[in-house]
Amino acid sequence: MTDLWDRVWGTQPAPPHLIVVLTLAAALVAVIPRPGWVLTRNAVTIAHEGGHGLVAVLAGRRLKGIRLHSDTSALTVTKGRASGPGMVFSLLAGYLTPSALGLAGAVLLSAGRITLLLWLALLLLAAMLVMIRNAYGVVAVVVVGAIVFAVSWYAPLAAQAAFAYAGVWFLLIGGVRPVGELQRLRYRGRAPDSDADQLAGLTHVPGLLWVAVFGVANLAALALGGYLLLTPVLASLGQ
């Protein structure tokens, strides 16, 4: 137990700068081209729905379950007042959570907490698994969790670092793209019940402004997280 505690809470050396750059490139490939995004978007959906569920519970609502679907759509069902701050914050959390997790991950990586980051990810996935209510959702979360566990437990430190950096870059970049997709669907009239439109109905603030809030917040997280991850690389180039 002492060894495990030291392993999780200890710091690890920063990876070679090439790993930071290559994992950034890998994340861009996973997010920007549509074929890659169709597969990897499931991870963003897990974070999105997990954000809805976590904030709903913190706001005093009852979380009844989460369903993930193979087309990357999902549904989080909570019980409580149909209006009020709790519902507003629950709806607001979905599009902000992937980028917020990416930013938190960038803070941990900049502090050398690679293993801690991976184990926190496992804890969050385990907490979400309890609330999944369909078979595909269970499989998706278990597969992601198994990959994270295998890397954190069996992979050498260099591989752990590459995996952690790739995951954080992916969340930072992947948190931005769904906001653009959301607005395109809204423009075409294909998302009448989107988070932004539900927020508009609750707050009387236009849905487009809520989309703008999502976009600005996630771009800011990408900028700050990218700065934290790339600062050592840029510093070495300036020497």
CORRAMO-V495465 format. One record per pair of residues at least 6 apart in sequence whose ideal C-beta (glycine too) atoms are under 7 Angstrom apart, sorted by sequence separation. I is the first residue (numbers start at 1). J is the second residue. If there is no record, write none. Layout:
# CORRAMO-V495465
i=I j=J
i=I j=J
This chain:
# CORRAMO-V495465
i=30 j=36
i=31 j=37
i=57 j=63
i=68 j=74
i=80 j=86
i=81 j=87
i=132 j=138
i=185 j=191
i=191 j=197
i=199 j=205
i=200 j=206
i=29 j=36
i=56 j=63
i=67 j=74
i=200 j=207
i=66 j=74
i=67 j=75
i=108 j=116
i=109 j=117
i=151 j=159
i=152 j=160
i=155 j=163
i=186 j=194
i=199 j=207
i=31 j=40
i=108 j=117
i=129 j=138
i=132 j=141
i=151 j=160
i=182 j=191
i=30 j=40
i=53 j=63
i=66 j=76
i=186 j=196
i=197 j=207
i=200 j=210
i=196 j=207
i=199 j=210
i=65 j=77
i=78 j=90
i=105 j=117
i=129 j=141
i=151 j=163
i=182 j=194
i=53 j=66
i=64 j=77
i=128 j=141
i=129 j=142
i=64 j=78
i=182 j=196
i=196 j=210
i=63 j=78
i=64 j=79
i=196 j=211
i=62 j=78
i=125 j=141
i=49 j=66
i=61 j=78
i=62 j=79
i=61 j=79
i=62 j=80
i=49 j=68
i=61 j=80
i=125 j=144
i=126 j=145
i=60 j=80
i=125 j=145
i=186 j=207
i=46 j=68
i=56 j=78
i=45 j=68
i=53 j=76
i=122 j=145
i=125 j=148
i=52 j=76
i=49 j=74
i=61 j=86
i=48 j=74
i=59 j=85
i=60 j=86
i=122 j=148
i=45 j=72
i=49 j=76
i=59 j=86
i=121 j=148
i=122 j=149
i=183 j=211
i=45 j=74
i=61 j=90
i=182 j=211
i=42 j=72
i=59 j=89
i=118 j=148
i=41 j=72
i=59 j=90
i=179 j=211
i=118 j=151
i=119 j=152
i=55 j=89
i=56 j=90
i=118 j=152
i=55 j=90
i=179 j=214
i=179 j=215
i=115 j=152
i=52 j=90
i=55 j=93
i=179 j=218
i=52 j=93
i=51 j=93
i=52 j=94
i=118 j=160
i=176 j=218
i=51 j=94
i=175 j=218
i=176 j=219
i=51 j=96
i=115 j=160
i=48 j=94
i=51 j=97
i=114 j=160
i=118 j=164
i=175 j=221
i=176 j=222
i=48 j=95
i=50 j=97
i=114 j=161
i=117 j=164
i=48 j=97
i=172 j=221
i=173 j=222
i=47 j=97
i=48 j=98
i=114 j=164
i=172 j=222
i=47 j=98
i=172 j=225
i=44 j=98
i=47 j=101
i=172 j=226
i=109 j=164
i=109 j=165
i=168 j=225
i=109 j=168
i=66 j=128
i=105 j=167
i=106 j=168
i=105 j=168
i=68 j=132
i=165 j=229
i=66 j=131
i=65 j=131
i=66 j=132
i=67 j=133
i=68 j=134
i=70 j=136
i=102 j=168
i=105 j=171
i=106 j=172
i=66 j=133
i=67 j=134
i=69 j=136
i=63 j=131
i=65 j=133
i=68 j=136
i=68 j=137
i=102 j=171
i=103 j=172
i=67 j=137
i=101 j=171
i=102 j=172
i=66 j=137
i=68 j=140
i=99 j=171
i=98 j=171
i=99 j=172
i=102 j=175
i=50 j=124
i=98 j=174
i=99 j=175
i=98 j=175
i=50 j=128
i=53 j=131
i=46 j=128
i=95 j=178
i=95 j=179
i=46 j=140
i=46 j=141
i=14 j=112
i=42 j=140
i=46 j=144
i=13 j=112
i=12 j=112
i=95 j=195
i=11 j=112
i=43 j=144
i=94 j=195
i=11 j=113
i=12 j=114
i=12 j=115
i=91 j=195
i=8 j=115
i=9 j=116
i=91 j=198
i=92 j=199
i=7 j=115
i=8 j=116
i=91 j=199
i=8 j=119
i=88 j=199
i=88 j=202
i=87 j=202
i=88 j=203
i=96 j=214
i=99 j=217
i=103 j=221
i=110 j=228
i=83 j=202
i=95 j=214
i=99 j=218
i=102 j=221
i=106 j=225
i=110 j=229
i=109 j=229
i=96 j=217
i=100 j=221
i=103 j=224
i=107 j=228
i=96 j=218
i=99 j=221
i=103 j=225
i=106 j=228
i=99 j=222
i=102 j=225
i=106 j=229
i=47 j=171
i=43 j=170
i=40 j=170
i=44 j=174
i=44 j=175
i=40 j=174
i=44 j=178
i=23 j=162
i=27 j=166
i=31 j=170
i=26 j=166
i=30 j=170
i=19 j=161
i=23 j=165
i=27 j=169
i=31 j=173
i=15 j=158
i=19 j=162
i=23 j=166
i=27 j=170
i=31 j=174
i=12 j=157
i=20 j=165
i=24 j=169
i=28 j=173
i=15 j=161
i=19 j=165
i=23 j=169
i=27 j=173
i=31 j=177
i=15 j=162
i=12 j=161
i=15 j=165
i=20 j=229
i=20 j=230
i=21 j=233
i=20 j=233
i=17 j=232
i=17 j=233
i=14 j=232
i=17 j=236
